[in-house]
Amino acid sequence: MTRLNTMDISDISNRINIYDRELKKTLGYTLEEIAKKSVRAFYSDSIYKEYKVAVIPVTSGMGIINGFCETVSDILKHIRANVFVTEKTDVGGIQEAFEKNADIIFMSDDDTCAAFSLNGKVYSDNGYVTGVAFAAALEIMMEKEGEEVLILGAGPVGIAAAQYFSQIGAIPVICDLQEDKARDVASKIKNAKVEKSLKNLNKYTYILDASTSGDFIKEEDIKETTIISAPGIPLGAAKEIRDKVFIFHNPLEIGIMTMYFDCLNQLMEGKQNEY
């Protein structure tokens, strides 16, 4: 994953309620509803209270991003999760989570953001769930089945999105600066195609930007009907077009929520298998 910075997340806690209301008006879905849709998490709200979540600060690499753990906690509180941030960091934080009977822990360093259970073989990776969540958001905006979707970037997020689109009957078209990488990914996904050139962006109505390049989608790359779902950091859509097309973008919210629901799915499946 691309490392976030303090500015990327500074306003999330204060704006998440407003953002969610605006999203509901625009898409007809809240963040929670999109996250649930993406991993098919459909169960009663009473499940939330059964599981305790710990967010653990990690000091390795470049260290803790100021406010990161508190923001993750606020995002989870927004969907009514029973969550706390550990006072201790790293291994000490895992120990504290265990002692406080946490069922799920969230941890992130410079390279990996993950959630997993202390009670069983449950794991959720931010790259995968971000891909499927942003794909689900774009699916909501599609006019019909079988649409082509241009996916920019053949990394973990782009691959997850391509798999999602393939499963719902859409046609993932993969574009990466390393064409061989795009071809390799496309060869493993049903109905996937390869787009060789970034010069052809304006051919596509639906774009999922899973790249890590900023401001490269220019005015000549869009049309009036273009819709962009953008998990990438920094945002690939240049400032000049951000008011001209619909862009679904948030740096942390949907990924964290989807990790939570992904873990809950696995915990529920494990519980059902006990009977």
Order of alpha helices (4+ residues) and beta strands (2+ residues): alpha-alpha-alpha-beta-alpha-beta-alpha-beta-beta-beta-alpha-beta-alpha-beta-alpha-beta-beta-beta-beta-alpha
